[in-house]
Amino acid sequence: MYSRERRRALWVATVAAATLTATAGVVVTAGTAQAAVGCRVAYSVASQWGGGFSANVNLTNAGDPLTSWTVTWSFAAGQTVTQGWSANFSQSGSTVQASNVSYNGNLATNATTSFGFNGTWNDSSNPVPTSFAVNGVTCTGGVTPTTPPATTAPPTTMPLSPARSTTRPWTCQ
């Protein structure tokens, strides 16, 4: 047979474990929602001459609305962007990045924005880039839903040791 103090300690431990178990789900929070990403890019050479060309790019947002964008592509034959409009351009080797300017960063679902540039080529070929990415996601013409990171639930039970106390705040019977 257990003494009153032993029963009280077991009761307190049981209530504490039940409370932790019941409230464990409150601690778990859902992952941050992320936008579905989707895009289409239409690249066209508007004009071409010995050693130079002008190109136009149409970006259509097929995913959730964007507040900024960066289109990335690579040239295959040594082309170089020399000047552009309606985007900020940078190039490192064959990789080009075109980012929005102040007036065209917001792009609603199914909205299109256009930008263009002049460039140089090596006089033997000026192939059109074959792959584009927007904000790091390859453009396929469809939408790629992003999945929030998995949330791990905390343990449902916690080992407790009965408290040893010489005071009696209440009496269990």
C-alpha positions as CSV (number, residue, x, y, z in Angstrom):
1,M,0.0,0.0,0.0
2,Y,1.3,3.5,-0.9
3,S,1.5,6.3,1.6
4,R,-0.5,9.5,1.0
5,E,2.7,11.4,0.0
6,R,3.7,8.7,-2.4
7,R,0.1,8.7,-4.0
8,R,0.2,12.5,-4.2
9,A,3.6,12.4,-5.9
10,L,2.4,9.8,-8.4
11,W,-0.8,11.9,-9.0
12,V,1.2,15.1,-9.6
13,A,3.5,13.2,-12.0
14,T,0.5,11.7,-13.9
15,V,-1.2,15.1,-14.2
16,A,2.0,16.7,-15.4
17,A,2.6,14.0,-18.0
18,A,-1.1,14.3,-19.2
19,T,-0.8,18.1,-19.4
20,L,2.4,17.8,-21.4
21,T,0.9,15.2,-23.7
22,A,-2.3,17.3,-24.2
23,T,-0.5,20.5,-25.0
24,A,2.3,19.1,-27.1
25,G,0.4,19.7,-30.3
26,V,0.2,23.4,-29.4
27,V,3.9,23.8,-29.7
28,V,4.0,22.4,-33.3
29,T,3.7,25.2,-35.8
30,A,3.1,24.7,-39.5
31,G,6.0,25.5,-41.9
32,T,6.0,28.8,-43.7
33,A,3.8,28.7,-46.8
34,Q,5.8,29.2,-50.0
35,A,4.7,30.5,-53.3
36,A,4.0,28.2,-56.3
37,V,6.5,29.0,-58.9
38,G,5.9,28.8,-62.7
39,C,7.1,30.8,-65.7
40,R,7.3,30.9,-69.4
41,V,10.0,32.8,-71.3
42,A,9.9,33.8,-75.0
43,Y,13.3,34.8,-76.3
44,S,13.6,36.2,-79.8
45,V,16.3,37.8,-81.9
46,A,14.8,41.1,-83.2
47,S,17.7,41.9,-85.5
48,Q,21.2,40.6,-86.2
49,W,24.2,41.9,-88.1
50,G,27.9,41.0,-88.3
51,G,29.1,40.6,-84.8
52,G,26.0,42.1,-83.1
53,F,22.3,41.5,-82.4
54,S,19.2,42.8,-80.5
55,A,17.0,40.4,-78.5
56,N,13.6,40.7,-76.8
57,V,12.5,38.6,-73.8
58,N,9.0,38.1,-72.6
59,L,8.6,36.7,-69.1
60,T,5.1,35.3,-68.2
61,N,4.5,34.5,-64.5
62,A,2.5,31.2,-64.4
63,G,2.7,30.9,-60.6
64,D,1.8,32.9,-57.6
65,P,2.3,36.7,-57.8
66,L,5.9,37.9,-57.7
67,T,7.2,41.1,-56.1
68,S,10.6,40.8,-57.8
69,W,12.2,38.5,-60.4
70,T,15.5,37.5,-61.8
71,V,15.7,35.7,-65.1
72,T,18.9,33.6,-65.7
73,W,20.1,31.9,-68.9
74,S,23.4,30.8,-70.5
75,F,24.7,31.6,-73.9
76,A,26.2,28.7,-75.8
77,A,28.4,30.5,-78.3
78,G,30.3,33.3,-76.5
79,Q,27.6,36.0,-76.8
80,T,27.8,39.0,-74.6
81,V,25.2,41.5,-73.4
82,T,26.5,45.0,-74.1
83,Q,23.4,47.1,-73.0
84,G,19.8,46.5,-72.1
85,W,16.5,48.1,-71.2
86,S,13.7,47.3,-68.8
87,A,16.0,45.1,-66.6
88,N,19.3,45.3,-64.8
89,F,21.8,43.0,-66.5
90,S,24.9,41.2,-65.3
91,Q,27.0,38.5,-67.0
92,S,29.6,36.2,-65.6
93,G,31.1,34.0,-68.4
94,S,28.3,32.6,-70.4
95,T,25.6,33.1,-67.6
96,V,23.4,36.1,-67.8
97,Q,21.1,37.5,-65.1
98,A,18.4,40.1,-65.8
99,S,16.6,41.5,-62.8
100,N,13.5,43.6,-62.6
101,V,13.7,47.4,-62.3
102,S,11.6,49.6,-60.0
103,Y,8.5,49.7,-62.3
104,N,8.2,46.0,-63.4
105,G,9.1,43.9,-60.3
106,N,5.4,43.1,-59.4
107,L,4.2,40.4,-61.7
108,A,0.7,39.1,-61.1
109,T,-0.3,35.5,-62.0
110,N,-0.5,35.2,-65.8
111,A,1.0,38.7,-66.3
112,T,3.8,39.3,-68.8
113,T,6.7,41.8,-68.7
114,S,9.2,42.4,-71.5
115,F,12.8,43.5,-71.6
116,G,15.5,43.5,-74.2
117,F,19.2,44.0,-74.9
118,N,21.9,44.4,-77.5
119,G,24.8,42.0,-77.6
120,T,27.7,40.8,-79.5
121,W,28.3,37.3,-81.0
122,N,31.3,35.6,-82.6
123,D,30.1,35.9,-86.3
124,S,29.9,32.1,-86.8
125,S,26.6,31.5,-84.9
126,N,24.2,33.1,-82.5
127,P,22.1,30.3,-81.1
128,V,19.0,31.1,-78.9
129,P,19.4,30.0,-75.3
130,T,17.5,26.8,-74.6
131,S,16.9,27.0,-70.8
132,F,15.7,29.8,-68.6
133,A,15.1,30.1,-64.8
134,V,13.2,32.7,-62.8
135,N,14.2,33.2,-59.2
136,G,16.2,30.0,-59.4
137,V,13.4,27.8,-60.7
138,T,13.7,26.4,-64.2
139,C,10.9,27.6,-66.5
140,T,8.8,24.8,-67.8
141,G,5.7,26.7,-68.7
142,G,3.8,25.0,-65.8
143,V,3.6,25.6,-62.1
144,T,5.8,23.9,-59.6
145,P,4.2,23.9,-56.2
146,T,6.7,24.3,-53.4
147,T,6.3,22.2,-50.2
148,P,6.9,23.7,-46.8
149,P,9.6,21.9,-44.8
150,A,8.3,19.0,-42.8
151,T,7.5,19.7,-39.2
152,T,8.6,17.2,-36.5
153,A,6.3,16.8,-33.6
154,P,7.8,16.9,-30.1
155,P,7.7,13.7,-28.0
156,T,4.3,12.9,-26.7
157,T,5.5,11.9,-23.2
158,M,8.3,13.1,-21.0
159,P,9.8,11.1,-18.3
160,L,9.2,12.7,-14.9
161,S,10.5,11.9,-11.5
162,P,8.1,12.3,-8.6
163,A,8.9,15.4,-6.7
164,R,9.9,15.0,-3.1
165,S,8.5,17.6,-0.9
166,T,7.8,17.9,2.8
167,T,5.1,20.5,2.3
168,R,1.5,19.7,1.5
169,P,-0.2,22.4,-0.6
170,W,-3.2,20.1,-0.9
171,T,-4.3,16.7,0.3
172,C,-5.3,13.8,-2.1
173,Q,-7.7,11.2,-0.8
